[in-house]
Amino acid sequence: MGQNQNDSIKEAAQMYGDAYPLGPETDLWRLFAKNLPTRTYEKDQMIYWQEEQADCFYCIKKGRVKVFLSSENGMEKTITIVEQGILGEAAFFDHMPRVSSAKALVKTELIAINRNGLIKSFSQDPDLAVHLLELMAHRVRLLSEQVDNMTFLQADQRVAQALLRHAVPGEDGILQVNLTHEEIANLAGTTRVTVSKLLTRFAKNGWIGTRYRAVVIKNPAALRSFSKE
């Protein structure tokens, strides 16, 4: 990875703070893998369903998961798309039914963490408990930020923030967003047509580029500045 690519990743991390998906959360699965087996889910396979009781939560080892809400008439609303870290933890800890569903978008490997496995992991690594609390507090803060964004930001700013939030280094180290236009639209609370138009505009500004099934982040500083105007 070249120095310019390293600088780009560091810049995005500094601008977006701990909302940028780099750091300890990336390898969190390794701590749980010591005691718990890996489960494999094929593309489009459901991981859990809204309203079911939770006997475990999950840590992503590899893959991509969509977390979404379903209405009584069958409509879906994407809450987030997760590529690392944990999911399904809220219902596990508060003993209430799950408020969302989760589905694998690609072939995905997860570690299912039940109560006995969690206690064993804590006994071997007490700092893990503190780290999990920090992650959950971070999730609450992100949810609050998303509500503010939907309320006060324009569609183009919401799309810019969605790109920043879901940017990850590609195999060549360049920041990219591995989402379809429809997935970005769901995350930003707008339409696929609007997202396509905005991405074209962002590309003309030199902020992003495109590659196969991905949006390349060329100028994260400009995107960040625009999203906060």
Sequence and secondary structure as in RCSB ss.txt:
>XXXX:A:sequence
MGQNQNDSIKEAAQMYGDAYPLGPETDLWRLFAKNLPTRTYEKDQMIYWQEEQADCFYCIKKGRVKVFLSSENGM
EKTITIVEQGILGEAAFFDHMPRVSSAKALVKTELIAINRNGLIKSFSQDPDLAVHLLELMAHRVRLLSEQVDNM
TFLQADQRVAQALLRHAVPGEDGILQVNLTHEEIANLAGTTRVTVSKLLTRFAKNGWIGTRYRAVVIKNPAALRS
FSKE
>XXXX:A:secstr
  HHHHHHHHHHHHHHGGGSS SGGGGHHHHHHTTS EEEE TT EEE TT   S EEEEEES EEEEEE TTS 
EEEEEEESSEEESHHHHHH S  SSEEEESSSEEEEEE HHHHHHHHHH THHHHHHHHHHHHHHHHHHHHHHHH
HHS HHHHHHHHHHHTEEE TTS EEE   HHHHHHHHTS HHHHHHHHHHHHHTTSEEEETTEEEES HHHHHH
HHT 
